[in-house]
Amino acid sequence: MLKLLRESFKSFLVITYEFVMSIVFSLPRYRTFGLLKISLLSIMGAKFGRGVVIYPGVWITPGRNLVVNDKVDLAKDVLITTSGGVEIGERALIGYRTQIISANHSIPKKGEPFPISGDQYAKVTIGSDTWIGANCVITPGVTIGKGAVIAAGSVVTKDVPENSIFGGVPAKLIKYRE
């Protein structure tokens, strides 16, 4: 009985958190609303620098293990999972509908079910002065170097050197910035 109550209470907290998040993060990028968004995430353990802009529709969960430095721009509908850790450097631009994923399900052995296979966590690091185009997917464990550009629609599965331009599925070196 106690276990059932505990599970019910935990479910209630998760649903309440998701409900509050969906309302708060649907608000415009107006400064006061931005402070509300940052305050909510800070309660969850995130750390933010100054001048961070969070557009409507951004979804960041659970919030802990997130460091967002000064003047970062998170465009509309960006999704960030922070269980494995995410650090975003100064002046980074994260494009519309980009997904930054720091956790993933483990692939079970043949014949074993997925839901109980467990999770894998790996930190994602995005350097300062980077530009990640719209609709990109950044996978767990990736480091994107300072000054790098990721072309729209790319899936980044390996580290990206500083001042490089990567694109494609999976993302590959296109050239270095001049």
Secondary structure, DSSP 8 states (H G I E B T S, - for coil): -HHHHHHHHHHHHHHHHHHHHHHHTTS-S-HHHHHHHHHHHHHTT-EE-SS-EE-TT-EEES-TTEEE-TT-EE-TT-EEE-TT-EEE-TT-EE-TT-EEE-EEE----TTS-STTS-EEE--EEE-TT-EE-TT-EE-TT-EE-TT-EE-TT-EE-S-B-TTEEEETTTTEEEEE--
